Amino acid sequence: MIKLIKNLQSHQLVIEKKANSLQGKISIPGDKSISHRALMLGAMALGETTIEGLLLGEDPRSTAHCFEAMGAKISDLNTEKVIVTGIGQERLQEPSSILDAGNSGTTMRLMLGLLASQPDKFFTVTGDDSLRTRPMSRVIQPLQQMGAIIYGRNSNKNAPLAVIGQNLKPIHYHSPIASAQVKSCILLAGLMTEGKTTVTEPALSRDHSERMLRAFGATLEIDVDTHSVTIEGGAKLQGQTVIVPGDISSAAFWLVAGAITPHSELIIENVGINPTRTGILEALQMMDADITIFNQREAAGEPVADLRVKSSKLKACTLEGSIIPRLIDEIPILAVAACFAQGTTVIKDAEELRVKESDRLKVMALELGKMGAKIREFADGLEIIGGNLLNGADLDSFTDHRIAMSLAIAGLNAQGKTIINRAEAASISYPTFVDTLIKISQ
Ligand code: S3P
């Protein structure tokens, strides 16, 4: 039996025993990255943007609230089609209060590119306990090179931040990290800046901003060999219809659950399979997971498919290098898969996980360790010796949505009872996660 105990402050997810089998058809919520971008570009564009399939998680809600406070009109988020009426030719309005990005790094980092480039406007931005510890210098420094004026705590490293918008100048920024948040922040600042702004990254990160900026009317040049993107400033964005595909990062929990749970077959419908995000499929295929990709199609400029996963005998693999940015959010659930794979799985080049919503390397090593997993933590990754039984344990999400959900899938396959404390974190990206977990476990 699986139950969610809702206490005033936090929720406990209780999984009484190992699942015998998982069966069913799952429709997953909208892609978080695409949802943020649809709200932001819609808010900046002329006319109306219709968003179908927007993720109703806490993170996109934070983006919506911020842009409403700066003049965009956004219809009720709880409907099938959300209409955003953008500011068009106007500048963003100076908000009368502090902008709150909540738990969302994407909201804060992408928005900073737009705020820094609004001449003479003053903005203050904050976030929750987790976001206020996360590094903002990775976007503040390049924006400062463009002439931005931004102040923050700890010598401009952390929020709360104060921004005095400026007329910026274009730059060519060589990012030391493959980060779509950094790339998108600079591209959005470049959109508002006369001339050509270029970002080069060491490996390709997700390209949703590039696709959507083009669809809204911006001019971009992309050099796939050097991982460089150039945007021409000054384009007037036009409202569009955006159809948000299901989030492959949310599908990942069911892909692993279906593969590691005996006698299982799950179909996951309408999953975004943008090649900059499909590292999880490649990793699970390397591990011999039985996954079929079918009904491939395109929705509003993004590739989409249905996925089928069946119980599989997994084998260990090594994940490193350029695949890492293409599965960066899936490493916690891949660590769970590795516990059920024969052999030693090694994950390297993943130091970015230390500055996500929690230190995901440390937390996964700690929490899976409590279940008896043979897992070792390194500066940039994990080593997991698979093939040993996991035991149920009293676990904590550390308020990180992807940790909460990864541990739930581990608990579903552990001997005895597992409790996940602060399980409400899942609603950041997947508000209906527990409902689906209960439905397919019956
Ligand atoms: C995101 C990019 C990734 C990812 C995050 C969402 C985005 O972060 O981890 O969940 O929407 O651009 P980085 O770009 O910082 O790696």
Residues whose N, C-alpha, C, O or C-beta is under 5 A from the ligand:
A	BS01	S3P	S33 T106 A178 S179 A180 Q181 V182 I328 D329
